[in-house]
Amino acid sequence: MSAGGAAAAWAVVVNHEEQFSVWPGDRPAPAGWREESRHTTREQCLEHIAQVWTDMRPLSLRNRTEGTA
């Protein structure tokens, strides 16, 4: 992290259930998550998530609901 505790860059991470989160860019993704994209600000990450995460249900629930599990 840079001086003042703010991350220099931010990452959007996603897990196996296709759930998204914002993560400090100077840290490796947590276990069970993978980096999906990088952005300069946390706000840009949140904007990206708002665009791509349109169905908040976990993937396993979507599959069951749609009969593809």
ZATI-856925 format. One record per residue: x, y, z of N, C-alpha, C in turn; residue number from 1; residue in one letter. Coordinates in pm, 1 decimal, always signed. Atoms other than C-alpha are relative to their C-alpha. Example, Ala and Ser with C-alpha at 12.3 -4.5 7.8 and 13.67 -1.06 7.14 Angstrom:
BEGIN
REC      n_xx      n_yy      n_zz     ca_xx     ca_yy     ca_zz      c_xx      c_yy      c_zz    i  aa
REC     +89.0    -119.0      +0.0   +1230.0    -450.0    +780.0     +90.0    +120.0      +0.0    1   a
REC     -82.0    -119.0      -6.0   +1367.0    -106.0    +714.0     -77.0    +109.0     +73.0    2   s
! end
This chain:
BEGIN
REC      n_xx      n_yy      n_zz     ca_xx     ca_yy     ca_zz      c_xx      c_yy      c_zz    i  aa
REC     +83.6    -117.4      +0.0      +0.0      +0.0      +0.0     +88.4    +124.2      +0.0    1   m
REC     -74.5    -124.8      +4.1    +111.4    +354.2     -59.2     -15.6     +73.9    +132.7    2   s
REC      +8.8     -80.1    -122.5    +158.4    +617.7    +208.9    -144.0     +41.0     +25.7    3   a
REC    +136.6     -36.0     -35.5    -162.4    +692.3    +394.5     -94.6    -117.3      -2.9    4   g
REC     +82.9    +119.1      -3.6    -290.9    +335.5    +358.8     -87.9     -22.4    -121.2    5   g
REC     +83.5     +18.4    +119.2    -453.1    +378.8     +16.1     +75.1     -85.0    -102.1    6   a
REC     -62.6     +84.7    +100.8    -382.9    +113.5    -245.2     +28.5     +82.3    -124.4    7   a
REC     -38.3     -73.2    +119.4    -202.0    +242.2    -553.8     -90.1     -34.6    -117.9    8   a
REC     +91.3     +44.9    +104.6    -434.2     +43.0    -780.9     -95.9     -99.4     +63.0    9   a
REC    +102.1     +89.3     -52.3    -740.1    -172.4    -734.5     -29.2    -109.2    -101.7   10   w
REC     +34.0    +111.5     +86.5    -847.6    -506.1    -875.1    -144.1     -41.9     +25.2   11   a
REC    +129.6     +65.8     -13.1   -1184.1    -663.1    -942.0     +31.4    -148.6      +2.9   12   v
REC     -21.4    +144.1     -11.5   -1178.6   -1023.9    -824.7    -134.4     -70.5      -8.9   13   v
REC    +121.6     +78.5     +17.7   -1431.6   -1298.8    -895.9     +26.6    -140.8     +53.3   14   v
REC     -16.2    +135.3     -52.7   -1491.1   -1636.3    -731.5     -70.0    -102.3     -90.7   15   n
REC     +57.3    +106.5     +82.6   -1617.3   -1972.0    -866.3    -151.6     +11.4     -13.7   16   h
REC    +145.3     -22.2      +8.5   -1977.0   -1860.1    -802.7     -32.9    +125.5     -81.1   17   e
REC     +13.0    -121.0     +81.8   -1919.0   -1556.7   -1029.7     -51.9    +118.6     +81.0   18   e
REC     +26.8    -114.6     -86.1   -1948.8   -1313.4    -738.1    +123.1     +89.8      -5.2   19   q
REC    -108.0     -95.7     +19.0   -1738.7    -998.0    -768.9     +28.5     +78.0    +127.4   20   f
REC     -39.8     -82.9    -113.0   -1546.5    -789.6    -517.8    +114.6     +91.2     -42.0   21   s
REC    -112.8     -90.7     +20.5   -1296.3    -502.9    -502.0    +111.2     -43.8     +94.7   22   v
REC    -113.0     +45.7     -78.6    -948.3    -592.6    -379.0    +118.9     +93.3     -25.0   23   w
REC    -118.3     -83.6     +21.9    -631.7    -386.6    -324.2     +92.2     -60.9    -105.7   24   p
REC     -79.6     +48.8    +111.2    -418.2    -415.6    -636.6    +140.2     -42.5     +36.3   25   g
REC    -135.6     +37.7     -40.3     -95.1    -455.9    -442.7      +2.5    -129.5     +81.1   26   d
REC      +8.0    +127.5     -72.9    -212.5    -782.1    -283.6     -44.0    -110.1     -95.6   27   r
REC     +50.3    +110.4     +82.3    -260.6   -1124.8    -439.9    -148.0     -25.1     +31.2   28   p
REC    +141.5     +31.6     -22.0    -621.5   -1231.4    -483.9     -11.7    -101.6    +113.4   29   a
REC     +16.3     +95.8    -108.9    -753.9   -1418.5    -180.0     -28.1    -140.3     -53.7   30   p
REC     +24.2    +139.3     +38.9    -785.5   -1797.1    -188.9    -143.3     -16.0     -49.4   31   a
REC    +131.9     +23.8     +56.2   -1076.8   -1904.4    -407.1     -47.5    +110.4     -92.6   32   g
REC     +33.8    -112.7     +86.6   -1077.9   -1578.0    -605.4    +108.0     +16.1    -104.6   33   w
REC     -98.6     -29.6    +103.4    -907.2   -1474.3    -929.1     -18.8    +145.1     -43.3   34   r
REC      +8.6    -138.1     +46.8    -824.7   -1130.7   -1062.6     -70.6      +4.0    -134.9   35   e
REC     +77.8     -13.3    +123.0   -1070.7   -1024.8   -1332.9     +42.9    +123.0     -78.9   36   e
REC     -46.8    -121.7     +66.7    -946.9    -670.6   -1409.7     +65.7     +91.9    +101.5   37   s
REC     -66.1     -99.9     -85.6    -741.8    -378.9   -1274.0     -46.5    +138.4     -38.7   38   r
REC     +43.0    -137.1     +22.6    -838.5     -15.5   -1235.8     +81.3     +93.3     +88.3   39   h
REC     -75.7     -99.0     -74.6    -678.7    +303.8   -1108.8     -66.6     +33.3    +132.7   40   t
REC     +69.6     -37.2    -123.0    -948.8    +378.5    -852.4    -101.0    -107.2     +40.6   41   t
REC    +102.5     +90.6     -52.8   -1186.7    +183.5    -632.7    -134.0     +27.0     -67.8   42   r
REC    +126.0     -38.0     +65.0   -1475.0    +375.0    -790.9     -10.2     -60.4    -139.7   43   e
REC      +0.8     +62.7    +132.0   -1373.4    +246.8   -1136.3     -30.8    -149.1     +11.9   44   q
REC     +31.0    +141.9     -24.0   -1382.8    -107.3    -996.4    -149.8     -17.3     +22.2   45   c
REC    +142.4     +10.5     -29.7   -1732.6     -49.8    -861.4     -84.6     +24.3    -124.4   46   l
REC     +70.8     -23.6    +125.6   -1846.8     +91.1   -1196.8      +6.6    -123.3     -90.0   47   e
REC     -16.1    +121.6     +80.7   -1705.8    -214.4   -1375.6     -89.6    -111.8     +53.3   48   h
REC     +82.9    +104.2     -60.3   -1878.8    -449.3   -1131.1    -147.2     +25.9     -29.7   49   i
REC    +140.1     -33.5     +28.2   -2210.0    -266.5   -1180.3     -37.6     -35.1    -143.4   50   a
REC     +26.6     +31.4    +140.2   -2179.2    -323.0   -1556.0      -4.3    -150.0     -26.3   51   q
REC     -11.7    +142.9     +34.2   -2084.2    -691.9   -1552.1     -77.2     -93.3     +92.4   52   v
REC     +67.3     +89.0     -96.8   -2257.2    -831.5   -1240.3    -146.5     +39.5      +7.3   53   w
REC    +140.4     -40.0     +11.0   -2618.8    -794.3   -1343.4     -95.5     -97.2     +68.0   54   t
REC     +81.3    +100.1     -69.6   -2750.8   -1112.3   -1178.6     +73.5     -36.3    +127.8   55   d
REC     -69.3     +15.9    -127.3   -2659.5   -1120.6    -810.6      -3.9    -142.9     +55.4   56   m
REC      +6.7    +136.7     -50.7   -2750.0   -1487.5    -765.2    +130.7     -73.8     -25.8   57   r
REC    -118.7     +81.2     +24.9   -2455.0   -1726.1    -721.8     -21.9     -90.8    -121.2   58   p
REC      +8.0     +83.6    +119.4   -2377.1   -1936.6   -1030.6     -73.8    -130.6     +26.4   59   l
REC     +65.7    +128.2     -28.8   -2491.6   -2259.3    -861.8    -151.6     +17.0      +8.8   60   s
REC    +143.5     -25.2      -8.4   -2833.7   -2108.0    -787.9     -57.7     +30.2    -138.3   61   l
REC     +46.3     -28.0    +136.4   -2866.6   -1969.8   -1142.1     -12.9    -129.0     -79.3   62   r
REC      +4.7    +127.0     +72.3   -2784.5   -2314.3   -1280.9    -117.4     -85.1     +43.8   63   n
REC    +113.7     +78.3     -49.8   -3042.4   -2484.2   -1057.1    -132.7     +59.2     -49.5   64   r
REC    +122.8     -68.2     +41.8   -3307.5   -2225.9   -1141.9     -26.1     -20.4    -148.4   65   t
REC     +12.0     +16.0    +145.0   -3239.0   -2262.7   -1514.1      +4.3    -146.9     -42.1   66   e
REC      +1.0    +143.3     +29.0   -3218.6   -2642.6   -1488.8    +124.0     -52.1     -68.9   67   g
REC    -122.4     +43.6     +65.1   -2857.0   -2670.0   -1605.6    +104.8     -55.2     +95.5   68   t
REC     -95.9     +49.7     -99.6   -2694.3   -2796.0   -1285.9     +24.2    -147.8     -16.0   69   a
! end
